[in-house]
Amino acid sequence: MKYPTTPDGRYFVARNRLWRCTDPRLDEDTRKRHVKALMAARRAVKEANKVDDDEALKAARRQVQAAKEALGERGPVWWSDGAEDESGRAPHNSSYADWWASHNAQEDKASG
């Protein structure tokens, strides 16, 4: 599934929320390494939940956070124009509201 991406490439939209995209300045090998770490950390979260191990869960969540920050998806924003982070906002309640309305109009036209 391809998620709609804002025109500036900073966010994609899933479940009617803006989610920060991976930093496009990362080279492919670095990106792959961090994605691999993220997937391993998510598996560790799942395993810790399965065995009800609170300490392992906390450690795994820290690993997820570190991987997401390394990818640029959390932590300081990767752009430098001073625009605030709008992660988690509904696109219609963000600076992307006009784009989102236009995107939805195009989707409606294509499906109808």
C-alpha distances in whole Angstrom, upper triangle without the diagonal:
4,6,10,12,16,18,20,17,18,15,12,12,10,13,15,16,16,15,17,15,17,20,20,23,23,23,21,23,24,20,20,23,22,18,20,23,20,19,22,23,20,22,25,24,23,27,29,28,28,32,32,34,34,35,32,29,31,31,27,26,28,26,23,24,26,23,21,24,24,21,22,19,22,26,27,25,25,26,30,30,31,28,27,24,23,20,20,21,20,19,21,24,23,25,21,22,23,20,18,21,20,16,17,20,18,15,18,20,17,17,20
4,7,9,13,15,16,14,15,13,9,10,10,13,14,15,14,14,15,13,15,18,17,21,21,22,20,22,23,19,19,22,21,18,21,23,20,20,23,24,22,24,27,26,25,29,31,30,31,34,34,35,35,36,33,31,31,31,28,27,28,26,23,24,25,22,20,23,23,19,20,18,21,24,25,23,22,23,27,27,28,25,25,22,20,18,18,19,18,17,19,22,21,22,18,20,21,17,16,18,18,14,15,18,16,13,17,18,16,16,20
4,6,10,12,14,12,13,10,6,6,7,10,11,11,10,10,12,11,14,17,16,20,20,22,20,23,23,19,20,23,21,18,21,23,20,20,23,23,21,24,26,25,25,28,30,29,30,34,34,34,34,34,32,29,30,30,27,25,27,25,22,22,24,21,18,21,22,18,18,15,19,22,23,20,20,21,24,24,25,22,22,19,17,15,15,16,14,13,16,18,17,18,15,16,18,14,12,15,15,12,13,16,15,13,16,18,16,16,20
4,7,9,12,10,11,9,5,6,8,11,10,11,10,11,12,11,14,17,16,20,21,23,22,25,24,21,22,25,23,21,24,25,22,23,27,26,24,27,29,28,28,32,33,32,33,37,36,37,36,37,35,32,32,32,30,27,29,28,24,24,26,23,20,22,23,19,19,16,19,22,23,20,20,19,23,22,23,20,20,18,15,14,15,15,13,11,14,16,15,15,12,13,14,11,9,12,12,8,10,13,12,11,14,16,15,16,19
4,6,8,6,8,6,4,6,10,13,12,11,9,9,10,9,12,13,13,17,18,20,20,23,22,19,20,23,21,19,23,24,21,22,26,26,24,27,29,28,29,32,33,32,34,37,37,37,36,36,34,32,31,32,29,27,27,26,23,22,24,21,18,20,20,17,16,14,17,20,20,17,16,16,19,19,20,17,17,15,13,13,14,14,13,11,14,16,14,14,11,13,14,10,10,13,13,10,13,15,14,14,17,19,18,19,22
4,5,5,6,6,6,8,12,15,13,12,9,10,10,10,13,14,14,17,19,21,21,25,24,20,23,25,23,22,25,26,24,25,28,28,26,30,32,30,31,34,35,34,37,39,39,39,37,38,36,33,33,33,31,28,28,28,25,23,25,23,19,20,21,18,16,15,17,19,19,15,15,14,17,16,17,14,15,13,12,12,14,13,13,9,12,14,11,10,7,10,11,8,8,12,11,10,13,15,14,15,18,19,19,21,23
4,5,8,9,10,12,15,18,16,15,13,14,13,12,15,15,14,17,19,21,22,25,24,22,24,27,25,24,27,28,26,28,31,31,29,33,35,33,34,38,38,38,40,43,42,42,41,41,39,37,36,36,34,31,31,30,27,26,27,25,22,22,23,20,18,17,20,22,20,17,16,14,16,15,17,14,16,15,14,15,17,16,16,12,15,16,14,12,9,12,11,8,10,13,12,11,14,16,15,16,19,20,19,22,24
4,6,8,10,13,17,20,18,16,13,13,11,10,13,12,11,14,17,19,20,23,22,20,22,25,23,22,26,27,25,27,30,29,28,32,33,32,34,37,37,37,39,42,41,41,39,39,38,35,34,34,32,29,29,29,26,24,25,23,20,20,20,17,15,15,17,19,17,13,12,10,13,12,14,11,13,13,13,14,17,16,17,14,16,17,14,12,10,14,13,11,13,16,15,14,17,19,18,19,23,23,23,25,28
4,6,8,11,14,18,17,15,11,11,9,7,9,9,9,12,14,16,17,20,19,16,19,21,19,19,22,23,21,23,26,26,25,28,30,29,30,33,34,34,36,39,38,38,37,37,35,32,32,31,29,27,27,26,23,22,22,20,17,17,18,14,13,12,15,17,16,13,11,10,14,14,15,13,14,13,13,13,16,16,16,14,17,18,15,14,12,15,16,12,14,17,16,15,18,20,19,19,22,24,23,25,27
4,7,10,13,17,15,13,9,8,6,5,8,8,9,12,14,17,18,21,19,16,19,21,18,18,22,22,20,22,25,24,23,27,28,27,28,32,32,32,34,37,36,36,34,34,32,30,29,28,26,24,24,23,20,19,19,18,15,15,15,13,10,9,12,14,13,9,9,8,12,12,13,11,11,9,10,9,13,13,14,12,16,16,13,12,11,14,16,13,14,18,18,16,19,21,21,21,24,25,25,26,29
4,7,10,13,12,9,6,5,4,5,9,10,11,15,16,19,19,22,20,17,19,21,19,17,21,21,19,20,24,23,21,25,27,25,26,30,30,29,32,35,34,34,32,32,31,28,27,27,25,23,23,22,19,18,19,18,14,15,16,13,11,9,12,14,14,11,12,12,15,15,16,13,12,10,9,8,10,11,11,10,13,14,11,12,10,13,15,12,12,16,16,14,16,19,19,18,21,23,23,24,27
4,7,10,10,8,6,5,7,6,10,12,13,17,17,20,19,22,21,17,19,21,19,17,21,21,18,19,23,22,21,24,26,24,25,28,29,28,30,33,33,33,32,32,31,28,28,28,25,23,24,23,19,19,21,18,15,17,18,15,13,11,14,17,17,15,15,15,19,19,19,16,16,13,11,9,10,11,11,10,13,15,13,14,11,13,15,12,11,15,15,12,14,17,17,16,19,21,20,21,24
4,7,6,5,5,6,9,10,13,16,17,21,21,23,23,25,24,21,22,24,22,19,23,23,20,21,24,23,21,24,26,24,25,28,29,28,30,33,32,33,32,33,31,28,28,29,26,23,25,24,21,20,22,21,17,19,21,17,16,13,16,19,20,17,18,18,22,21,21,18,17,14,11,10,9,10,9,8,11,13,12,13,11,12,14,12,9,13,14,11,12,15,15,14,16,19,18,19,22
4,5,6,7,7,11,12,15,18,19,23,23,25,24,26,25,21,22,24,21,19,22,22,19,19,23,22,19,22,24,22,22,26,26,25,27,30,29,30,29,31,29,26,26,27,24,22,24,23,19,19,22,20,17,19,21,18,18,14,16,20,21,19,20,21,24,25,24,21,19,16,14,11,10,11,10,10,13,15,14,17,14,15,17,15,12,15,17,14,13,17,17,15,17,20,19,19,22
4,6,9,10,13,15,18,21,23,26,26,28,27,29,28,24,25,27,24,22,24,25,21,21,24,23,20,23,25,22,22,26,26,24,26,30,29,30,29,31,29,26,26,28,25,22,25,25,21,21,24,22,19,22,24,21,20,17,18,21,23,22,23,24,27,27,26,23,21,18,15,12,10,11,9,10,12,14,15,18,15,15,18,17,13,15,18,15,14,17,18,16,17,21,20,19,22
4,7,10,13,15,19,21,23,26,27,29,28,31,29,26,27,29,26,24,27,27,23,24,27,26,23,26,28,25,25,29,29,27,29,33,32,33,31,33,32,28,28,30,27,24,26,26,23,22,25,24,20,22,25,22,21,17,18,21,23,21,22,23,26,25,24,21,19,16,13,11,9,8,6,7,9,10,12,14,12,12,15,13,10,12,15,13,11,15,16,14,16,19,19,19,21
4,6,10,12,16,18,20,23,24,27,26,28,27,23,25,26,23,21,25,25,21,22,25,23,21,24,26,23,24,28,28,26,28,31,30,31,29,30,29,26,26,27,25,22,23,24,20,19,22,21,17,19,21,19,17,14,15,18,19,17,19,19,22,22,21,18,16,13,9,7,5,5,5,6,9,10,10,13,11,12,15,14,11,14,16,14,14,18,19,17,19,22,22,22,24
4,7,9,13,15,17,20,21,24,24,26,24,21,23,24,21,20,23,23,20,21,24,23,21,24,26,24,25,28,28,27,30,33,31,32,30,31,30,26,26,27,24,21,22,23,19,18,20,19,15,17,19,16,14,11,12,15,16,14,15,16,19,19,18,14,13,10,7,5,5,6,6,6,10,10,9,11,9,11,14,12,11,14,16,14,15,18,19,18,20,23,23,23,25
4,6,10,12,14,17,18,21,20,23,20,17,19,21,17,16,19,19,16,18,21,19,18,21,23,21,22,25,26,25,27,30,29,29,27,28,27,23,23,24,21,18,19,19,16,15,17,15,12,13,15,13,11,8,9,13,14,12,13,15,18,18,18,15,13,10,8,5,6,8,10,10,14,14,12,14,12,15,17,15,14,17,19,17,18,21,21,20,23,25,25,25,28
4,7,9,11,14,14,18,18,20,18,15,17,19,15,15,18,18,15,17,20,19,18,22,23,21,23,26,26,26,29,31,30,30,28,28,27,24,23,23,21,18,19,18,15,14,15,14,10,11,13,10,8,5,7,10,11,9,10,11,15,16,15,13,12,8,8,6,9,11,13,12,16,16,13,14,13,16,18,16,16,19,20,18,20,23,23,22,25,27,26,27,30
4,6,8,11,12,14,14,17,15,12,14,16,14,13,16,17,14,16,20,19,18,21,23,22,23,27,27,27,29,32,31,31,30,29,28,25,25,24,22,20,20,19,16,15,15,13,10,11,12,8,7,6,9,12,13,10,10,11,15,16,17,15,14,11,12,10,12,14,15,14,18,19,16,16,15,18,20,17,17,20,21,18,20,23,23,22,25,27,26,27,30
4,6,9,8,11,11,13,11,8,11,13,10,10,14,14,12,15,18,17,17,20,22,21,23,26,26,27,29,31,31,30,29,28,26,24,24,23,20,19,18,17,14,14,13,11,9,9,9,5,5,5,9,12,12,10,9,11,15,17,18,16,16,13,14,12,15,17,19,18,22,22,20,19,18,22,23,20,20,24,24,22,24,27,26,25,28,30,29,30,33
4,5,6,9,11,13,11,9,12,14,11,12,16,16,15,17,20,19,20,23,24,24,26,29,29,30,32,34,34,33,31,30,28,27,26,24,22,21,20,18,16,15,14,12,10,10,9,6,5,7,10,11,11,9,6,8,12,14,16,15,15,13,15,14,17,19,21,20,23,23,20,20,19,23,24,21,22,25,25,23,26,29,27,27,31,32,31,32,35
4,5,8,9,12,11,9,12,14,13,14,17,18,17,19,22,22,22,25,27,27,28,31,32,32,35,37,37,36,35,34,32,30,29,28,26,24,23,21,19,19,18,15,14,13,12,9,9,11,14,15,14,12,9,10,13,15,17,17,18,16,17,17,20,21,23,21,25,25,22,21,20,23,24,21,22,26,25,23,26,28,26,26,30,31,30,31,35
4,6,9,12,10,9,13,14,13,15,18,18,18,21,23,23,24,27,28,28,30,32,33,34,36,38,38,37,35,34,32,31,30,28,26,25,24,22,20,19,18,16,15,14,12,10,10,12,15,16,14,12,9,10,12,15,17,18,19,18,20,19,22,24,26,24,28,28,24,23,22,26,27,24,25,29,28,26,29,32,30,30,34,35,33,35,38
4,6,8,6,6,9,11,10,12,14,15,15,18,20,20,21,24,25,25,27,29,30,31,34,35,35,34,33,32,29,28,27,25,24,23,21,19,18,17,15,13,13,12,9,8,9,12,14,15,15,13,10,13,15,18,20,20,21,19,21,20,23,25,27,26,29,29,26,25,25,28,29,26,27,31,30,28,31,33,32,31,35,36,34,36,39
4,6,5,6,9,10,11,12,14,16,17,18,20,21,23,25,26,27,29,30,32,33,35,36,37,36,35,33,31,30,29,27,25,25,24,21,20,20,18,15,16,15,12,11,13,15,18,19,19,17,14,16,19,22,24,24,24,23,24,23,26,28,30,28,32,32,29,29,27,31,32,29,29,33,32,30,32,35,33,33,36,37,35,37,40
4,5,5,6,9,10,10,12,14,15,16,18,20,21,22,24,26,27,29,30,31,33,35,36,34,34,33,30,29,29,27,24,24,24,21,19,20,18,15,16,16,13,11,14,16,19,20,21,19,16,19,21,24,26,26,26,24,25,24,26,28,30,29,32,33,30,30,28,31,32,29,29,33,32,29,32,34,32,31,35,36,34,35,39
4,5,5,6,9,10,11,12,14,15,17,18,20,21,23,24,26,27,29,30,32,33,34,33,33,31,28,28,28,25,23,23,22,19,19,20,17,14,16,16,13,12,15,17,20,21,21,21,18,21,23,27,28,28,28,26,28,25,28,30,32,31,35,35,33,32,31,34,36,32,32,36,35,33,35,38,36,35,38,39,37,38,42
4,5,5,6,9,10,11,12,14,16,17,18,20,21,23,25,26,27,29,30,32,32,31,30,29,26,26,25,22,21,21,19,16,16,17,14,11,13,13,9,9,12,14,16,17,18,18,15,18,21,24,25,25,25,23,25,23,25,28,30,29,33,33,31,30,29,33,34,31,31,35,35,32,34,37,36,35,38,40,37,39,42
4,5,5,6,9,10,10,12,14,15,16,18,20,21,23,24,26,27,29,30,31,30,29,28,25,24,24,22,20,19,19,16,14,15,13,10,11,12,9,7,10,12,14,16,17,16,14,17,20,23,24,24,23,21,22,20,22,25,27,26,30,30,28,28,26,30,31,28,28,32,31,29,31,34,32,31,35,36,34,35,38
4,5,5,6,9,10,10,12,14,15,17,18,20,21,23,24,26,27,29,30,29,29,27,24,24,24,22,19,19,19,16,15,16,15,11,12,14,11,9,13,14,17,19,20,20,18,21,24,27,28,27,27,24,25,22,24,27,29,28,32,33,30,30,29,32,33,30,30,34,33,30,32,35,33,32,35,37,35,35,39
4,6,5,6,9,10,11,12,14,16,17,19,20,21,23,25,26,27,28,27,27,25,22,22,22,19,17,18,17,13,13,15,12,9,12,13,10,10,13,15,17,18,20,20,18,21,24,28,28,28,27,25,26,23,25,28,30,30,34,34,32,32,31,34,36,33,32,36,36,33,35,38,36,35,38,40,38,38,42
4,5,5,6,9,10,10,12,14,15,16,18,20,21,22,24,26,26,25,24,23,20,19,19,17,15,15,14,11,10,11,9,6,8,9,7,6,10,11,13,15,16,17,16,19,22,25,26,25,24,21,23,20,22,25,27,27,31,31,29,29,28,31,33,30,30,34,34,31,33,36,35,33,37,39,37,37,41
4,5,5,6,9,10,10,12,14,15,17,18,20,21,23,25,25,24,24,23,20,19,19,18,15,15,15,12,10,12,11,7,8,11,9,8,11,11,13,16,18,18,17,20,24,26,27,26,25,21,22,19,21,24,26,26,29,30,28,29,27,30,32,29,28,32,32,29,30,34,32,31,34,36,34,34,38
4,5,5,6,9,10,11,12,14,16,17,18,20,21,23,24,23,23,22,19,18,19,17,14,15,15,12,11,13,12,9,11,14,12,11,15,15,17,19,21,21,20,24,27,30,30,29,28,25,26,23,24,27,29,29,33,33,31,32,31,34,36,33,32,35,35,32,34,37,35,34,37,39,36,37,40
4,6,5,6,9,10,10,12,14,15,16,18,20,21,22,20,20,19,16,16,16,13,11,12,12,8,8,11,9,6,9,12,10,10,14,14,15,17,19,20,20,23,26,29,29,29,27,24,25,22,23,27,29,29,33,33,31,32,31,34,36,33,32,36,37,34,35,38,37,35,38,41,39,39,42
4,5,5,6,9,10,10,12,14,15,17,18,20,21,19,19,18,15,14,15,13,10,10,10,7,6,8,8,5,7,10,10,9,12,11,12,15,18,18,18,22,25,28,28,26,25,21,22,19,19,23,25,26,30,29,28,29,28,31,33,30,29,33,34,31,32,35,34,32,35,38,36,36,39
4,5,5,6,9,10,11,12,14,15,17,19,20,19,19,19,16,15,16,14,11,12,13,10,8,12,12,9,10,14,13,12,15,14,16,18,21,22,22,25,28,31,31,29,28,24,24,21,21,25,26,27,31,31,30,31,30,32,34,32,30,34,34,31,32,35,34,32,35,37,35,35,38
4,5,5,6,9,10,10,12,14,15,17,18,17,18,17,13,13,14,12,9,11,12,9,9,12,12,10,12,15,14,14,18,17,18,20,23,24,24,27,30,33,33,32,30,27,27,24,24,28,29,30,34,34,33,34,33,35,38,35,34,37,38,35,35,39,38,36,39,41,39,38,42
4,5,5,6,9,10,10,12,14,15,16,15,15,14,11,10,11,9,5,7,8,6,5,9,9,8,10,13,13,14,16,15,15,17,21,22,22,26,29,32,31,30,28,24,25,21,22,25,27,29,32,32,31,32,32,34,37,34,33,36,37,34,35,39,38,36,38,41,39,39,42
4,5,5,6,9,10,11,12,15,15,15,15,15,12,10,12,11,7,8,10,8,6,10,12,10,11,14,15,15,17,15,15,18,22,22,23,26,30,32,31,30,27,24,24,20,20,24,25,27,30,30,29,31,30,32,35,32,30,34,35,32,32,36,35,33,36,38,36,36,39
4,5,5,6,9,10,10,13,14,14,15,15,12,11,13,12,8,10,13,11,10,14,15,13,14,18,18,18,20,19,19,22,25,26,27,30,33,36,35,33,31,28,28,24,23,27,28,30,33,33,33,35,33,35,38,36,34,37,38,35,35,39,38,35,38,40,38,37,41
4,5,5,6,8,10,11,12,11,12,11,8,7,10,9,6,8,11,9,9,13,14,13,15,18,18,18,21,19,19,21,25,26,27,31,34,36,35,34,32,28,28,25,24,28,30,32,35,35,34,36,35,37,40,38,36,39,40,37,37,41,41,38,41,43,41,41,44
4,5,5,6,9,10,10,10,10,11,8,5,8,8,5,6,10,9,8,12,14,13,14,17,18,19,20,18,18,20,24,25,26,30,33,35,34,32,30,26,26,22,22,25,27,29,32,32,31,34,33,35,38,36,33,37,38,35,35,39,39,36,39,42,40,39,42
4,6,5,6,9,10,10,12,13,10,8,12,12,9,10,14,13,12,15,17,16,17,20,21,21,23,21,21,23,27,28,29,32,35,37,36,35,32,28,28,24,23,26,28,30,33,33,33,35,34,35,38,36,34,37,39,35,35,39,39,36,38,41,39,38,41
4,5,5,6,8,9,11,12,9,8,12,12,9,12,15,14,13,17,18,18,19,22,23,23,25,23,23,25,29,30,31,35,38,40,39,38,35,31,31,27,26,30,31,34,37,36,36,39,38,39,42,40,38,41,42,39,39,43,42,39,41,44,43,41,44
4,5,5,6,5,7,8,6,5,9,9,8,10,13,13,13,16,17,18,19,21,23,23,25,23,22,24,28,30,31,35,37,40,38,37,34,31,31,27,26,30,31,34,37,36,36,38,38,39,42,41,38,41,43,40,40,44,43,41,43,46,44,43,46
4,6,5,7,8,10,9,7,10,12,10,11,14,15,14,17,19,19,20,23,24,24,26,24,23,25,29,30,32,35,38,40,38,37,34,30,30,26,25,28,29,32,35,34,34,37,36,38,41,39,37,39,41,38,38,42,42,39,41,44,42,41,44
4,6,8,11,13,11,10,14,15,13,14,18,17,17,20,22,22,23,25,27,27,29,26,26,28,32,33,35,38,41,43,42,40,37,33,33,29,28,31,32,35,37,37,37,40,39,40,43,41,39,41,43,40,40,43,43,40,42,45,43,42,45
4,6,9,11,9,10,13,14,13,15,18,18,18,21,23,23,24,27,28,29,31,28,28,29,33,35,36,40,43,45,43,42,39,35,35,32,30,33,35,38,40,40,40,43,42,43,46,45,42,45,47,44,43,47,47,44,46,49,47,45,48
4,6,9,9,8,11,13,13,14,17,18,18,20,22,23,24,26,28,28,30,28,26,28,32,34,35,39,41,43,42,40,37,34,33,30,28,32,33,36,39,38,38,41,41,42,45,44,41,44,46,43,42,46,46,43,45,48,47,45,48
4,6,5,6,9,10,10,12,14,15,16,18,20,21,22,24,26,27,29,27,25,26,30,32,34,37,40,42,41,39,36,33,33,30,29,32,34,37,39,38,38,41,41,42,45,44,42,45,47,44,43,47,47,45,47,50,49,47,50
4,6,5,6,9,10,10,12,14,15,16,18,20,21,22,24,26,27,25,23,24,28,30,32,35,38,40,38,37,34,30,31,28,26,30,32,35,37,36,36,39,39,40,44,42,40,43,45,43,42,46,46,44,46,49,48,47,50
4,5,5,6,9,10,11,13,14,15,17,19,20,21,23,25,26,25,23,23,27,29,31,34,37,39,37,36,33,30,31,28,27,31,33,36,39,37,37,39,39,41,44,43,41,44,46,44,44,47,48,45,48,51,49,48,51
4,5,5,6,9,10,10,12,14,15,16,18,20,21,23,24,23,22,22,26,28,30,33,36,38,37,36,33,30,31,27,27,30,33,35,38,37,36,39,39,40,44,42,40,43,45,42,42,46,46,44,46,49,47,46,50
4,5,5,6,9,10,10,12,14,15,16,18,20,21,22,21,19,20,24,26,28,31,34,36,35,33,31,27,27,24,23,27,29,32,35,33,33,35,35,37,40,39,36,40,42,39,39,43,43,40,42,46,44,43,46
4,5,5,6,9,10,11,12,14,15,16,18,20,21,20,17,18,22,24,26,30,32,34,32,31,28,25,26,23,22,26,29,31,34,32,32,34,34,36,39,38,36,39,41,39,39,43,43,41,43,46,45,44,47
4,5,5,6,9,10,11,12,14,15,17,19,20,19,17,18,21,24,25,29,31,34,32,32,29,26,27,24,24,28,30,32,35,34,33,35,35,37,41,39,37,41,42,40,40,44,44,42,44,47,46,45,48
4,5,5,6,9,10,11,12,14,15,17,18,17,16,17,21,23,24,28,30,33,32,31,28,25,26,22,22,26,28,30,33,33,32,34,33,35,38,37,35,38,40,37,37,41,41,39,41,44,43,42,45
4,5,5,6,9,10,10,12,14,15,16,15,13,14,18,20,22,25,28,30,29,28,25,22,22,19,19,22,25,27,30,29,28,30,30,32,35,34,32,35,37,34,35,38,38,36,39,42,40,40,43
4,5,5,6,9,10,10,12,14,15,14,12,13,16,19,20,24,26,29,27,27,24,21,22,19,20,23,26,28,31,30,29,30,31,33,36,34,33,36,38,36,36,40,40,38,41,44,42,42,45
4,5,5,6,9,10,10,12,14,14,13,14,17,19,20,23,26,29,28,27,25,22,23,20,21,24,27,29,32,31,30,31,31,33,36,34,33,36,38,35,36,40,39,37,40,43,41,41,44
4,5,5,6,9,10,11,12,11,10,12,16,17,18,22,25,27,26,25,23,19,20,17,17,21,24,25,28,28,26,28,28,30,33,31,29,33,34,31,32,36,36,34,36,39,38,37,41
4,6,5,6,9,10,10,9,7,9,12,14,16,19,22,24,23,22,20,17,18,15,16,19,22,24,27,26,24,26,26,28,31,30,28,32,33,31,32,36,35,34,37,39,38,38,41
4,6,5,6,9,10,10,9,9,12,14,15,19,21,24,23,23,21,18,20,17,19,22,25,26,30,28,27,28,28,30,33,31,30,34,35,33,34,38,37,36,39,41,40,40,43
4,5,5,6,9,9,9,10,13,14,15,18,21,24,24,23,21,18,20,17,18,22,24,25,29,28,26,27,27,30,32,30,29,33,33,31,32,36,35,33,37,39,37,38,41
4,5,5,6,5,6,8,11,12,12,16,19,21,21,20,18,15,16,13,15,18,21,21,25,24,22,23,23,26,28,26,25,29,30,27,29,32,32,30,33,36,34,35,38
4,5,5,6,5,5,8,9,10,14,16,19,18,18,16,14,16,13,16,19,22,22,26,25,22,23,23,26,29,27,26,30,31,29,30,34,33,32,35,38,36,37,40
4,5,8,8,9,10,11,10,14,17,20,20,20,19,16,18,16,19,22,24,25,28,28,25,25,25,28,31,28,28,32,32,30,32,35,34,33,37,39,37,38,41
4,5,8,10,11,11,9,13,16,19,19,19,18,15,17,14,17,20,22,22,26,25,23,23,23,26,28,25,25,29,29,27,29,32,31,30,33,35,34,34,38
4,6,7,7,7,6,10,13,16,16,15,14,12,14,12,15,17,20,20,23,23,20,20,20,23,25,23,23,27,27,25,27,30,30,29,32,34,33,34,37
4,7,9,8,9,12,15,17,17,15,14,10,12,9,12,14,17,17,21,20,18,19,18,21,23,21,21,24,25,23,25,28,28,27,30,32,31,31,35
4,7,7,9,12,15,17,16,15,13,9,11,9,11,14,17,18,21,20,18,19,19,22,25,23,22,26,27,25,27,30,30,29,32,34,34,34,37
4,6,9,12,14,16,15,14,12,10,12,11,13,16,19,20,23,22,19,20,21,24,26,25,25,28,30,28,29,33,33,32,35,37,37,37,40
4,6,9,10,13,11,11,10,8,12,12,15,17,20,20,23,22,19,19,20,23,25,24,24,28,29,28,30,33,33,32,35,37,37,38,41
4,6,8,10,9,9,8,7,10,10,14,15,18,18,21,19,16,16,17,20,22,21,21,25,26,24,27,30,29,29,32,34,34,35,38
4,7,10,10,10,11,10,13,13,16,18,21,20,23,22,18,18,18,22,23,21,22,26,26,25,27,30,29,29,33,34,34,35,38
4,6,8,8,9,10,12,14,17,18,20,19,22,21,17,15,16,20,21,19,21,24,24,23,26,29,28,29,32,33,33,34,37
4,6,8,10,11,14,16,20,20,23,21,24,22,19,17,18,22,23,21,23,26,26,26,29,31,31,31,34,36,35,37,40
4,6,9,11,14,16,20,19,22,20,22,21,17,14,16,19,20,19,21,24,24,24,27,29,29,30,33,34,34,36,38
4,6,9,12,15,18,18,20,19,21,19,15,13,16,19,20,20,22,24,25,25,28,30,30,31,33,35,35,37,39
4,7,9,12,15,14,17,15,17,15,12,10,12,15,17,16,18,21,22,22,24,26,27,27,30,31,32,34,36
4,6,9,12,12,15,14,16,14,11,10,12,15,17,17,18,21,22,22,24,26,27,28,30,32,32,34,36
4,6,9,9,13,12,15,13,10,10,12,15,18,17,17,20,22,21,22,25,26,26,28,31,31,32,34
4,6,6,9,9,11,10,7,8,9,12,15,14,14,17,19,18,19,22,23,23,25,28,28,29,31
4,6,9,9,13,11,10,11,12,14,17,16,15,18,20,18,19,23,23,23,25,28,28,28,31
4,7,9,12,10,10,13,13,14,17,17,15,18,20,18,19,22,23,22,24,27,27,27,29
4,6,8,7,7,10,10,11,14,14,12,15,18,17,17,20,21,21,22,25,26,26,28
4,5,5,7,10,9,9,12,12,10,12,15,14,13,17,18,17,19,22,23,22,24
4,5,5,8,6,6,9,9,6,9,11,11,11,14,15,15,17,19,20,21,23
4,6,8,7,4,8,9,6,7,11,11,10,13,15,15,16,19,20,21,22
4,7,8,6,10,11,10,11,14,14,14,17,19,19,20,22,24,24,26
4,5,5,9,10,9,11,14,14,15,17,19,19,21,23,24,25,27
4,6,8,9,10,12,13,14,16,17,19,20,22,23,25,26,27
4,6,5,6,9,10,10,12,14,15,16,18,20,21,22,24
4,5,5,6,9,10,10,12,14,15,16,18,20,21,22
4,5,5,6,9,10,11,12,14,15,17,18,20,21
4,6,5,6,9,10,10,12,14,15,16,18,20
4,5,5,6,8,10,10,12,14,15,16,18
4,5,5,6,9,10,10,12,14,15,16
4,5,5,6,9,10,11,12,14,15
4,5,5,6,9,10,11,12,14
4,5,5,6,9,10,10,12
4,5,5,6,9,10,10
4,5,5,6,9,10
4,5,5,6,8
4,5,5,6
4,6,5
4,6
4
